[in-house]
Amino acid sequence: MQFHQIDKEIMNPRDHQLFKQYPLNGTAAISTGEVPTPYHIYDGYGLFIGGVSDSAAVKHLLKDESLVPIQTSDGKTVMGIWVCNFSDASLGPHHELQFSFFVSERETSPIAAHPLNTLVLMLTRPDVRMLCFGLWNNTPNVVAYNRELLSLNARQTGSRIEREARQVRFQFKDTTTNELIFSGEINHPQQASRAATLSLMSKIGMRGTLAVARQPWLSMRILNPLGIVLNRNAIAEAFTKNDANVARYFDRQTDHLEFGNPAYGALHFSPQCVQYMAGFKFVYLQPT
């Protein structure tokens, strides 16, 4: 299924059906020049770290947003962090750090606390959106594209992402102050955790498991924060398909994270699961 498969395709990544379905069919003028649209990632690798944060701190951070964070039965807010090294993209190679909150446009009942909630929500709750609230990229062109065309709060970072045989190390710094934003060391397994896989299948059920297996790619609906360009939380459709998706529980013995940005450190993020992705393919459409 989508979150623990290894799908090796002998083909040029740019020839994948995803990019034929959503081709580069336009251009736009931004402050750094003319760029192709929509946003394509053809290859790369990355980590998705799912977990929960302090609800009061999240509500304070999102006080100007007209959205409701998804709460768990133990009073936490569901949150995810993306760390990605895109080696081939329509805007050129670049890095990305993204802090996302899982939200709804209206009040919903709390969900049962579970370490795989971020993955379950992405697979089973079409009413739940990801609010891309904090975003850092390491090239001016990508920062301008994300801010000016996608209305995302993108800022520039000086970053380092290194992949070794069984570990991904990363560090993101603010280019203005040289202060740490976020860093870490995450072991990436060669195969999925059996316990995590069985638990995920149990949560989404057999029908859900089969439905995910049939999908040619995963669809997501992402919201921008208010006031970057748009004064509304517009929906942008995104689609991803990776050659390898390996999910497991976060292991505090081998995995380490450090927050340098005070606003995000104050969230007291508690990591619960890790998804390692390779052969990353991604399309992000314009918000509507």
Disulfide bonds with the S-S distance in Angstrom:
none
